[in-house]
Amino acid sequence: MNERVHIMNAIYLAIISNNTVDINGSYELKSLISKFRSAVKLNSKDKVFLKLIYQDGFSIIDAGEKTFKFNKNQSNSKHRQLKQKIMKAINETGLFEILKGLV
């Protein structure tokens, strides 16, 4: 598996699962991912929304309609808010710098 794909899968698992993510056995990275997971705190509907988009291939609009009964604008807004929340947590935990070095 391509290293970039492996890293993105690890981030995805860190967001939606409670399992420990292992990337090349790096303790520092595992520690940062645990901090990230604690910082991002998504509710179950948010996780389902992201899962529908990034795992199941739904459009943002369809995922928003299915998960929250949102219209187009509400779905796009929710997606943007979640991306901002995730990026904020990635930056605050220092995970961004580690990931940047790996990619």
C-alpha positions as CSV (number, residue, x, y, z in Angstrom):
1,M,0.0,0.0,0.0
2,N,1.2,3.5,-0.9
3,E,2.6,5.3,2.2
4,R,0.3,8.3,1.6
5,V,-2.7,6.1,1.5
6,H,-1.6,4.4,4.6
7,I,-1.3,7.7,6.4
8,M,-4.7,9.0,5.3
9,N,-6.3,5.7,6.4
10,A,-4.7,6.1,9.8
11,I,-6.1,9.6,10.1
12,Y,-9.5,8.3,9.0
13,L,-9.4,5.5,11.6
14,A,-8.2,8.0,14.3
15,I,-11.3,10.1,13.6
16,I,-14.0,7.3,13.5
17,S,-12.7,4.5,15.6
18,N,-11.5,3.8,19.1
19,N,-8.7,1.5,18.0
20,T,-5.1,2.4,18.4
21,V,-3.6,3.4,15.0
22,D,-0.2,2.0,14.2
23,I,1.9,3.6,11.5
24,N,5.3,2.0,11.2
25,G,5.3,1.4,15.0
26,S,6.0,5.1,15.8
27,Y,5.3,5.8,19.5
28,E,5.4,9.5,18.9
29,L,2.9,9.3,16.1
30,K,0.6,7.0,18.1
31,S,0.7,9.5,20.9
32,L,-0.1,12.4,18.7
33,I,-3.0,10.5,17.1
34,S,-4.4,9.7,20.6
35,K,-4.2,13.4,21.4
36,F,-5.8,14.3,18.1
37,R,-8.6,11.8,18.7
38,S,-9.3,13.4,22.1
39,A,-9.2,16.9,20.7
40,V,-11.5,16.4,17.7
41,K,-14.4,14.7,19.6
42,L,-17.0,14.1,16.9
43,N,-20.5,12.8,17.7
44,S,-21.8,9.7,16.1
45,K,-23.8,11.5,13.5
46,D,-20.8,13.5,12.4
47,K,-18.8,10.3,12.1
48,V,-21.5,8.7,10.0
49,F,-21.7,11.8,7.8
50,L,-17.9,11.6,7.2
51,K,-18.0,7.9,6.7
52,L,-20.7,8.2,4.0
53,I,-18.6,10.7,2.2
54,Y,-15.1,9.3,2.5
55,Q,-15.7,5.6,2.8
56,D,-18.9,5.0,1.0
57,G,-18.5,7.6,-1.8
58,F,-21.7,9.6,-1.1
59,S,-21.7,13.2,-2.2
60,I,-21.7,15.8,0.6
61,I,-25.3,16.7,-0.3
62,D,-26.5,13.1,-0.2
63,A,-24.7,12.3,3.0
64,G,-26.1,15.4,4.7
65,E,-29.6,14.5,3.5
66,K,-29.3,10.9,4.7
67,T,-27.7,11.7,8.1
68,F,-29.2,15.0,9.1
69,K,-32.1,15.6,6.7
70,F,-30.1,18.7,5.6
71,N,-30.5,20.6,2.3
72,K,-27.6,21.4,0.0
73,N,-26.4,24.5,1.8
74,Q,-26.7,22.9,5.3
75,S,-24.8,19.8,4.1
76,N,-21.9,21.9,2.6
77,S,-21.8,24.1,5.7
78,K,-21.6,21.0,8.0
79,H,-18.9,19.5,5.9
80,R,-16.9,22.7,6.0
81,Q,-17.3,23.0,9.8
82,L,-16.1,19.4,10.3
83,K,-13.1,19.9,8.1
84,Q,-12.2,23.1,10.0
85,K,-12.6,21.2,13.3
86,I,-10.4,18.4,12.1
87,M,-7.7,20.7,10.7
88,K,-7.7,22.7,14.0
89,A,-7.2,19.5,16.0
90,I,-4.4,18.3,13.6
91,N,-2.6,21.6,13.9
92,E,-3.1,22.0,17.7
93,T,-1.8,18.5,18.4
94,G,1.3,18.9,16.3
95,L,0.2,16.0,14.0
96,F,0.3,18.2,10.9
97,E,4.1,18.6,11.2
98,I,4.7,14.9,11.6
99,L,2.4,14.0,8.7
100,K,4.0,16.7,6.5
101,G,7.3,15.0,7.1
102,L,5.9,11.6,6.2
103,V,4.3,12.7,2.9
